[in-house]
Amino acid sequence: MTTAKPNSGFLDGQFLIAMPTMGDKRFERTVIYLCAHSEQGAMGIVINKLAPDIRFRDLLSQLDIGEPTGPEGEQEVEQIRVHRGGPVETGRGFVLHSCDFFLEDATLPISDEVCLTATLDVLRAIADGKGPSEALLALGYAGWAPGQLEMEIQSNGWLNGPADNAILFDSDLETKYDRALSKIGVAEGRLSSLSGHA
């Protein structure tokens, strides 16, 4: 089920961590989970920024999915927060989730532990209390043209390192950036002197 390409130089299933020198305000202090990376470009989801003024319950209503069913669904709906996944296709929802939930022809396995589903069916399952045990819902994504991400990493825009599900799915957004840096052995104060990748 693993889709990451060992020793290929591609970074699927890793974290991208914005350097303090990041010139794009949309990505300041962001941690991105990289869902796909190949010669065709890259796509990832920002995991530490909330979408302003949008609740999961309101999203269900807007999409005509209806109210949650049963106590499990109610609990799930209250726990899920809507993230700002990136500046591309901001009206489209993406769910990063644990691999205990899988929809044939809709779910993309990214690693042995994380999948991506971008259909309404996963939202319905969550509302019914039958969704994945861990999930992060985001509107929009971050995308890069062929070779663009590699250039940004080389020009000191990003660090990359192994993803950590405890960081990915945790609701403590304020500390995700520092914890992702710490995971690769870097303190924010030392970043300005670094270049390249971890």
C-alpha positions as CSV (number, residue, x, y, z in Angstrom):
1,M,0.0,0.0,0.0
2,T,3.0,2.3,0.3
3,T,3.3,4.9,-2.5
4,A,6.4,6.7,-1.2
5,K,9.4,6.0,-3.4
6,P,12.4,5.1,-1.2
7,N,15.7,6.6,-2.3
8,S,14.0,8.2,-5.3
9,G,14.7,11.8,-4.2
10,F,11.0,12.5,-4.0
11,L,9.4,13.7,-0.8
12,D,5.9,12.2,-0.7
13,G,4.8,11.6,2.9
14,Q,7.3,14.1,4.4
15,F,6.8,17.4,6.1
16,L,7.9,20.6,4.4
17,I,8.7,23.3,7.0
18,A,8.8,27.0,5.9
19,M,12.1,28.8,6.6
20,P,11.8,32.2,8.4
21,T,13.1,33.7,5.1
22,M,10.0,32.5,3.3
23,G,9.0,35.5,1.2
24,D,5.4,34.3,0.6
25,K,3.1,35.5,3.5
26,R,0.7,32.7,2.7
27,F,3.3,30.1,3.9
28,E,4.9,31.9,6.9
29,R,5.6,29.4,9.7
30,T,3.7,26.6,7.8
31,V,4.1,22.9,8.1
32,I,2.9,21.1,4.9
33,Y,2.3,17.4,4.6
34,L,3.5,16.5,1.1
35,C,0.9,14.2,-0.5
36,A,2.5,13.8,-4.0
37,H,5.9,14.6,-5.5
38,S,7.2,13.6,-8.9
39,E,8.7,14.9,-12.1
40,Q,5.2,16.4,-12.7
41,G,5.3,18.6,-9.7
42,A,4.2,18.4,-6.1
43,M,1.0,18.8,-4.0
44,G,0.6,19.2,-0.2
45,I,-1.7,20.2,2.6
46,V,-0.9,22.9,5.1
47,I,-1.6,21.3,8.5
48,N,-1.1,24.1,11.0
49,K,-3.5,26.9,9.8
50,L,-7.2,27.0,10.4
51,A,-9.7,28.3,7.7
52,P,-11.3,31.4,9.2
53,D,-14.9,31.4,10.3
54,I,-15.7,27.9,8.9
55,R,-16.9,25.1,11.1
56,F,-17.2,21.5,10.0
57,R,-20.9,21.4,11.0
58,D,-21.5,24.5,8.7
59,L,-19.7,22.7,5.9
60,L,-21.9,19.6,6.2
61,S,-24.9,21.9,5.9
62,Q,-23.6,23.8,2.9
63,L,-22.8,20.5,1.1
64,D,-26.3,19.1,2.0
65,I,-24.8,16.2,3.9
66,G,-27.1,16.8,6.9
67,E,-26.7,16.5,10.6
68,P,-24.5,13.9,12.3
69,T,-26.1,10.6,13.2
70,G,-25.6,9.1,16.6
71,P,-23.3,10.1,19.4
72,E,-20.2,8.9,17.5
73,G,-21.0,11.2,14.6
74,E,-21.8,14.1,16.9
75,Q,-18.5,13.7,18.7
76,E,-16.6,13.5,15.4
77,V,-18.3,16.6,14.0
78,E,-17.4,18.6,17.1
79,Q,-13.7,17.5,17.0
80,I,-13.0,18.1,13.3
81,R,-11.7,21.6,12.6
82,V,-11.4,23.0,9.1
83,H,-7.9,23.9,8.0
84,R,-6.6,26.2,5.3
85,G,-4.8,23.6,3.2
86,G,-3.3,26.1,0.7
87,P,-4.1,28.7,-1.8
88,V,-5.1,26.4,-4.7
89,E,-8.7,25.3,-5.2
90,T,-9.8,26.8,-1.8
91,G,-13.4,25.6,-2.3
92,R,-12.4,22.0,-2.5
93,G,-12.1,19.8,0.5
94,F,-9.3,17.3,1.2
95,V,-9.1,14.8,4.1
96,L,-5.8,13.5,5.3
97,H,-6.6,10.5,7.5
98,S,-5.4,7.2,9.0
99,C,-5.5,4.1,6.8
100,D,-8.3,2.4,8.8
101,F,-10.7,4.1,6.3
102,F,-10.4,3.4,2.6
103,L,-12.8,4.1,-0.4
104,E,-12.1,2.1,-3.6
105,D,-11.3,4.5,-6.4
106,A,-11.4,7.5,-4.1
107,T,-8.7,7.1,-1.4
108,L,-5.0,7.7,-2.2
109,P,-2.5,5.9,0.1
110,I,0.4,8.2,0.7
111,S,2.3,6.1,3.3
112,D,1.7,3.0,5.4
113,E,-0.2,5.2,7.9
114,V,-1.7,8.2,6.0
115,C,-4.2,8.4,3.1
116,L,-5.9,11.2,1.3
117,T,-9.6,11.2,0.3
118,A,-11.2,14.2,-1.5
119,T,-14.8,13.0,-2.0
120,L,-17.9,13.9,0.0
121,D,-18.2,10.2,1.0
122,V,-15.5,10.6,3.6
123,L,-17.3,13.6,5.1
124,R,-20.5,11.6,5.2
125,A,-18.7,8.7,6.9
126,I,-17.3,11.1,9.6
127,A,-20.7,12.6,10.2
128,D,-22.1,9.1,10.6
129,G,-19.4,8.1,13.1
130,K,-17.9,5.6,10.6
131,G,-15.0,7.7,9.4
132,P,-11.2,7.2,10.0
133,S,-9.9,7.2,13.6
134,E,-7.7,10.2,12.8
135,A,-8.5,12.9,10.2
136,L,-7.5,16.4,9.2
137,L,-9.9,18.3,6.9
138,A,-8.5,21.1,4.8
139,L,-9.9,23.4,2.1
140,G,-7.5,24.0,-0.7
141,Y,-3.9,22.8,-1.2
142,A,-0.4,23.9,-2.0
143,G,0.8,23.0,-5.5
144,W,4.2,23.3,-7.3
145,A,4.9,23.0,-11.0
146,P,7.6,20.6,-12.2
147,G,10.9,21.5,-10.6
148,Q,9.5,24.4,-8.6
149,L,9.6,22.8,-5.2
150,E,13.2,21.6,-5.7
151,M,14.2,25.1,-6.7
152,E,12.4,26.6,-3.6
153,I,14.2,24.1,-1.3
154,Q,17.6,24.9,-2.9
155,S,17.0,28.6,-2.5
156,N,16.4,28.1,1.3
157,G,12.6,28.3,1.2
158,W,11.9,25.0,2.9
159,L,13.3,22.3,5.1
160,N,12.0,18.8,4.7
161,G,11.9,15.9,7.2
162,P,10.0,12.8,8.2
163,A,6.3,13.2,8.9
164,D,5.0,12.4,12.4
165,N,1.4,11.4,12.8
166,A,1.4,12.8,16.4
167,I,2.1,16.2,14.8
168,L,0.0,15.7,11.7
169,F,-3.3,14.9,13.5
170,D,-2.8,16.8,16.7
171,S,-5.2,19.7,17.4
172,D,-2.5,21.8,19.0
173,L,-1.8,24.0,15.9
174,E,0.2,26.6,17.7
175,T,3.1,24.2,18.4
176,K,3.1,22.2,15.2
177,Y,5.8,24.4,13.6
178,D,8.2,24.2,16.5
179,R,7.6,20.4,17.0
180,A,8.2,19.7,13.3
181,L,11.5,21.6,13.5
182,S,12.4,19.8,16.7
183,K,11.7,16.5,15.0
184,I,14.5,17.2,12.5
185,G,16.8,18.5,15.2
186,V,16.5,22.2,14.4
187,A,15.7,25.2,16.7
188,E,14.0,28.1,15.0
189,G,16.7,30.6,16.3
190,R,19.3,28.7,14.3
191,L,17.4,28.6,11.0
192,S,18.7,31.7,9.4
193,S,22.1,30.2,9.0
194,L,20.9,27.0,7.4
195,S,20.3,26.3,3.8
196,G,19.2,23.4,1.7
197,H,17.4,20.6,3.5
198,A,17.7,18.5,6.6
